[in-house]
Amino acid sequence: MHGYQLTFFTQQNRLHGALTIAEWLTAEAKKLGISGVTVTAAQSGYGRDGKLHSAHFFELAAQPVEVTMAVAAEKSDLLFAKIAAERLKIFYVKTPIEFGVTGEE
């Protein structure tokens, strides 16, 4: 199957309503029937603002988080439409890919 790898970059402390951005993206992907999402916490990084964001021993709020999924083009369009409708600003990378599961005929 052909589609896109979508990777969203956010921070643990960014919220949309009662959910973190990562939780919100994961929930919306599931509602759209996207079959898998991986959320990865990073040790540190800096964003468009040039500020260093990192996980500290006592404070994980500014910890960088990546949300990655492989999706068909139609699902990508639906997810981005939902993000736009919610007026969210999230940095992302959208890469054309081929994906599937080995061992399936």
C-alpha positions as a LaTeX table, in Angstrom:
\begin{tabular}{lrrr}
\hline
Residue & $x$ (\AA) & $y$ (\AA) & $z$ (\AA) \\
\hline
Met1 & 0.00 & 0.00 & 0.00 \\
His2 & 1.16 & 3.54 & $-0.67$ \\
Gly3 & 0.55 & 6.52 & 1.55 \\
Tyr4 & 2.40 & 8.72 & 4.00 \\
Gln5 & 4.40 & 8.52 & 7.16 \\
Leu6 & 3.17 & 11.36 & 9.34 \\
Thr7 & 5.37 & 12.46 & 12.20 \\
Phe8 & 4.14 & 15.20 & 14.52 \\
Phe9 & 6.49 & 16.94 & 16.97 \\
Thr10 & 5.13 & 18.41 & 20.18 \\
Gln11 & 5.86 & 18.61 & 23.90 \\
Gln12 & 4.43 & 16.70 & 26.82 \\
Asn13 & 2.91 & 19.87 & 28.31 \\
Arg14 & 1.01 & 21.03 & 25.19 \\
Leu15 & $-2.71$ & 20.49 & 25.67 \\
His16 & $-5.82$ & 20.52 & 23.53 \\
Gly17 & $-8.73$ & 20.50 & 25.92 \\
Ala18 & $-8.05$ & 17.95 & 28.64 \\
Leu19 & $-5.66$ & 15.88 & 26.49 \\
Thr20 & $-2.05$ & 16.34 & 25.53 \\
Ile21 & $-1.51$ & 16.93 & 21.81 \\
Ala22 & $-0.03$ & 13.41 & 21.57 \\
Glu23 & $-3.10$ & 11.89 & 23.25 \\
Trp24 & $-5.44$ & 13.95 & 21.06 \\
Leu25 & $-3.65$ & 12.91 & 17.85 \\
Thr26 & $-3.71$ & 9.27 & 18.93 \\
Ala27 & $-7.43$ & 9.40 & 19.75 \\
Glu28 & $-8.31$ & 11.13 & 16.47 \\
Ala29 & $-6.23$ & 8.64 & 14.47 \\
Lys30 & $-8.09$ & 5.78 & 16.13 \\
Lys31 & $-11.48$ & 7.40 & 15.38 \\
Leu32 & $-10.46$ & 7.69 & 11.71 \\
Gly33 & $-9.54$ & 4.00 & 11.58 \\
Ile34 & $-5.80$ & 4.54 & 11.33 \\
Ser35 & $-4.48$ & 1.17 & 12.39 \\
Gly36 & $-1.44$ & 2.18 & 14.41 \\
Val37 & 0.27 & 5.12 & 16.09 \\
Thr38 & 3.59 & 5.23 & 17.90 \\
Val39 & 4.28 & 7.89 & 20.52 \\
Thr40 & 7.94 & 8.38 & 21.37 \\
Ala41 & 9.31 & 10.58 & 24.15 \\
Ala42 & 12.64 & 12.20 & 23.35 \\
Gln43 & 15.35 & 13.18 & 25.81 \\
Ser44 & 15.76 & 16.70 & 24.44 \\
Gly45 & 15.48 & 18.92 & 21.38 \\
Tyr46 & 14.85 & 22.48 & 20.35 \\
Gly47 & 11.92 & 23.81 & 18.39 \\
Arg48 & 11.15 & 26.66 & 15.99 \\
Asp49 & 11.49 & 29.09 & 18.90 \\
Gly50 & 15.13 & 28.05 & 19.34 \\
Lys51 & 14.55 & 27.08 & 22.98 \\
Leu52 & 15.89 & 23.81 & 24.32 \\
His53 & 13.15 & 21.47 & 25.53 \\
Ser54 & 14.16 & 18.47 & 27.60 \\
Ala55 & 13.10 & 15.93 & 30.17 \\
His56 & 14.49 & 16.84 & 33.57 \\
Phe57 & 14.71 & 14.58 & 36.58 \\
Phe58 & 11.85 & 16.32 & 38.39 \\
Glu59 & 9.96 & 17.84 & 35.47 \\
Leu60 & 8.83 & 16.09 & 32.27 \\
Ala61 & 6.47 & 18.87 & 31.11 \\
Ala62 & 8.74 & 20.25 & 28.38 \\
Gln63 & 9.80 & 16.80 & 27.18 \\
Pro64 & 9.72 & 16.56 & 23.37 \\
Val65 & 7.27 & 13.98 & 21.97 \\
Glu66 & 6.93 & 12.47 & 18.49 \\
Val67 & 3.69 & 10.94 & 17.21 \\
Thr68 & 4.25 & 8.75 & 14.12 \\
Met69 & 1.80 & 6.86 & 11.91 \\
Ala70 & 1.68 & 5.26 & 8.44 \\
Val71 & $-1.55$ & 6.18 & 6.65 \\
Ala72 & $-3.27$ & 6.00 & 3.27 \\
Ala73 & $-3.64$ & 9.35 & 1.48 \\
Glu74 & $-7.37$ & 9.56 & 2.28 \\
Lys75 & $-6.77$ & 9.10 & 6.01 \\
Ser76 & $-4.02$ & 11.73 & 5.91 \\
Asp77 & $-6.44$ & 14.20 & 4.32 \\
Leu78 & $-9.08$ & 13.47 & 6.96 \\
Leu79 & $-6.63$ & 13.87 & 9.84 \\
Phe80 & $-5.28$ & 17.18 & 8.54 \\
Ala81 & $-8.85$ & 18.43 & 8.00 \\
Lys82 & $-9.62$ & 17.61 & 11.64 \\
Ile83 & $-6.44$ & 19.38 & 12.82 \\
Ala84 & $-7.41$ & 22.43 & 10.75 \\
Ala85 & $-10.99$ & 22.39 & 12.11 \\
Glu86 & $-9.58$ & 22.40 & 15.65 \\
Arg87 & $-7.21$ & 25.26 & 14.71 \\
Leu88 & $-4.18$ & 23.42 & 16.05 \\
Lys89 & $-0.65$ & 24.39 & 15.15 \\
Ile90 & 1.58 & 21.31 & 15.21 \\
Phe91 & 4.90 & 20.92 & 13.40 \\
Tyr92 & 4.88 & 17.80 & 11.19 \\
Val93 & 6.78 & 15.88 & 8.54 \\
Lys94 & 4.80 & 14.12 & 5.79 \\
Thr95 & 6.82 & 11.59 & 3.78 \\
Pro96 & 5.54 & 9.41 & 0.89 \\
Ile97 & 6.02 & 5.73 & 1.74 \\
Glu98 & 5.10 & 2.18 & 0.84 \\
Phe99 & 3.87 & 0.16 & 3.81 \\
Gly100 & 2.34 & $-3.19$ & 4.65 \\
Val101 & 2.75 & $-6.29$ & 6.78 \\
Thr102 & 5.19 & $-9.05$ & 5.90 \\
Gly103 & 3.85 & $-12.56$ & 5.54 \\
Glu104 & 0.42 & $-11.44$ & 4.29 \\
Glu105 & $-0.73$ & $-12.45$ & 0.83 \\
\hline
\end{tabular}
